[in-house]
Amino acid sequence: MAGNAGGMRLALARYLRSFVSSFIAFGQIWVYIPPVDERRTGPAEGPPPGHPERLCPEIPLSAAELAWGRQLLGTPGAES
């Protein structure tokens, strides 16, 4: 029975190794990490292309949106 235990351990180790390898491959497929040159390094100049706030630049901000911006930035008139 002792020889069979070593075979079972080896089979389990192979199974676990392939299981872990499959999770690594799955993560590489579903988690996108952009190349270094595409990452933002400095301050953002607004939302990235395709962001909903960039889709309609011709529509001005509403009064509520302007008030939220003043409140977030801490500018005078934010209390109203």
N, C-alpha and C positions, 0 to 999 in steps of 0.2 A: 504494500500500500504506500510505502514511502516514495517509491519511484513515481507513482501516479501523482503525488502531491507536487513534486517538482515540475511535472508536465502541466499540471493545472495552473501553477504559479506563472509559468512561462506563457501559457495561453492567455491568462488574465492580463499579464503585462503587455502582450502584443495587442490585445483588444483595447486596453486603456490608452495605449500609445496612438492607435489609429483613431480612437474616439477624440482624443485631444487634438490630433492633427486635423480632423474634420471640423472641429470648432474654430480652429485658427483659420482654415480656408473660408469658412462661412463668414467670419468676421472681416476678412480681407475683401470679400465680395460686397458686403452690406454696409461697411463703414468707410466712407470716402474721406480721405485726408488729402486736402489739396497740396500741390507742390509748393515749395517755399516761395517762389516768385509770385504766386497768386494770393498769398496771405497779405492782409493789411498789416503794415508795420507802423504807420503813423496815425494821426487823428483821422477819423472818418469824415468824408466830405458828403454826408448824407447817406441814405440807404443805397445798397448795391443795385446794379441794373436788374430790372425785372421785379423789384420789390413793389408792393401795391402803392406805396407812397410816391413812386416814380412814374406810375402808369398814367397819371392825369396831372401833369405839372401846370396845365392851363386853368385848373379849378383852384380858386383861392381857398385858404383855410377858413373854416367857420369861426364864429365868435367864441364858441366853446373850445375849439381847438387852440385858438390864440390864447385864451385864458389859461388852458392847461400848460401851454408852453411857457407863459409868464410865471406860472406857479412852480413849474419844475426848475426853471432857471433862477428863481428868486428875484425877479425884477419887480419894480414898483407897479402897483395896480393889480398884483396877483391875488389879493384878498377878495376882489369883487367877482 
